[in-house]
Amino acid sequence: MTDWINRLNHTHYSRNRIHRLMKGLNLHSVIRCKKAKYRRPTPEATSENILHRDFLAERPNQKWATDVTEFKWYEGLVAKKLYLSAILDLYDRSIVAYVVSGRNANKLVLQ
């Protein structure tokens, strides 16, 4: 609070003075806890690892992989997003099918 007041008003008040003024005005700061950035997935939500990092296929249509890619661009000050879900044949690395959507939802992957 002291830094903010001093920067805003171009002053050099001490921390104790600001504390005394805030106490007299019955003002209190609120410190919020940080939000968790990562949640560990539960076993029910994690898919089974079928490929075991073996990404080489011996014939076409034997192994497919999919992923959702997010594209972001700006129109003025507004950020726009577009999502691409593609199915890749691991034999020759060709795209089997793809879907483009403005929302990242399960419907995108299931299509």
C-alpha positions as CSV (number, residue, x, y, z in Angstrom):
1,M,0.0,0.0,0.0
2,T,2.9,2.3,0.8
3,D,4.5,1.7,-2.5
4,W,1.3,2.3,-4.3
5,I,0.5,5.6,-2.5
6,N,4.1,6.9,-2.9
7,R,4.1,6.0,-6.6
8,L,0.7,7.5,-7.3
9,N,1.3,10.8,-5.4
10,H,5.1,11.1,-6.0
11,T,5.7,11.2,-2.3
12,H,8.0,9.4,0.2
13,Y,5.8,8.5,3.2
14,S,7.1,5.8,5.5
15,R,5.5,2.5,6.0
16,N,4.6,3.3,9.6
17,R,2.9,6.5,8.6
18,I,0.7,4.8,6.1
19,H,-0.1,2.1,8.6
20,R,-1.1,4.7,11.2
21,L,-3.3,6.5,8.7
22,M,-5.0,3.3,7.5
23,K,-5.5,2.3,11.2
24,G,-7.2,5.6,11.9
25,L,-9.5,5.2,8.9
26,N,-10.2,1.6,9.8
27,L,-8.8,0.3,6.5
28,H,-7.3,-3.2,6.3
29,S,-5.6,-5.1,3.5
30,V,-6.8,-8.4,2.4
31,I,-4.3,-11.0,1.3
32,R,-5.7,-13.7,-1.0
33,C,-4.3,-17.2,-1.3
34,K,-2.8,-18.2,-4.6
35,K,-5.0,-20.4,-6.8
36,A,-3.7,-23.9,-7.5
37,K,-2.2,-23.9,-11.0
38,Y,-2.1,-27.6,-11.5
39,R,-4.4,-30.4,-10.4
40,R,-3.1,-33.9,-10.5
41,P,-5.4,-36.0,-12.7
42,T,-7.3,-38.8,-11.2
43,P,-6.9,-42.3,-12.6
44,E,-10.5,-42.3,-13.9
45,A,-9.7,-39.2,-16.1
46,T,-6.4,-40.5,-17.5
47,S,-6.6,-42.6,-20.6
48,E,-4.7,-45.9,-20.9
49,N,-1.2,-45.7,-22.6
50,I,-1.7,-48.0,-25.5
51,L,1.3,-46.9,-27.7
52,H,4.0,-47.0,-24.9
53,R,5.9,-44.3,-27.0
54,D,6.2,-46.6,-30.0
55,F,5.1,-44.2,-32.7
56,L,6.2,-46.3,-35.7
57,A,3.5,-48.1,-37.7
58,E,4.2,-51.0,-40.1
59,R,1.1,-50.4,-42.3
60,P,-1.5,-47.7,-42.9
61,N,-4.4,-47.2,-40.5
62,Q,-2.6,-49.3,-37.8
63,K,-1.9,-46.4,-35.4
64,W,-3.6,-43.1,-35.2
65,A,-2.9,-40.2,-32.9
66,T,-4.9,-37.0,-32.2
67,D,-4.3,-33.7,-30.6
68,V,-6.0,-30.3,-30.2
69,T,-3.9,-27.2,-31.3
70,E,-4.8,-23.7,-30.2
71,F,-4.2,-20.8,-32.6
72,K,-4.3,-17.3,-31.2
73,W,-4.3,-13.9,-33.0
74,Y,-5.3,-10.4,-32.2
75,E,-7.8,-8.1,-34.0
76,G,-7.0,-4.8,-32.5
77,L,-7.0,-5.3,-28.8
78,V,-9.2,-8.4,-28.8
79,A,-7.6,-11.8,-28.7
80,K,-9.3,-14.4,-30.9
81,K,-8.8,-18.2,-30.6
82,L,-9.3,-21.1,-33.0
83,Y,-8.9,-24.8,-32.2
84,L,-7.8,-27.5,-34.6
85,S,-8.3,-31.2,-33.8
86,A,-6.5,-33.4,-36.2
87,I,-6.1,-37.2,-36.6
88,L,-2.7,-38.3,-37.7
89,D,-1.8,-41.6,-39.3
90,L,1.5,-42.7,-37.8
91,Y,2.5,-44.8,-40.8
92,D,3.1,-41.9,-43.2
93,R,2.4,-38.9,-41.0
94,S,-0.6,-37.9,-43.1
95,I,-3.8,-36.2,-41.8
96,V,-6.7,-38.6,-41.8
97,A,-9.3,-36.0,-40.7
98,Y,-9.5,-32.6,-39.0
99,V,-12.1,-30.3,-37.4
100,V,-11.8,-26.6,-36.8
101,S,-13.9,-24.9,-34.1
102,G,-14.1,-21.7,-32.1
103,R,-14.5,-23.6,-28.8
104,N,-12.4,-26.2,-27.2
105,A,-14.9,-28.8,-26.0
106,N,-15.3,-32.6,-26.1
107,K,-17.6,-32.1,-29.1
108,L,-14.6,-30.9,-31.1
109,V,-12.6,-34.1,-30.4
110,L,-15.6,-36.4,-30.9
111,Q,-16.4,-35.0,-34.3
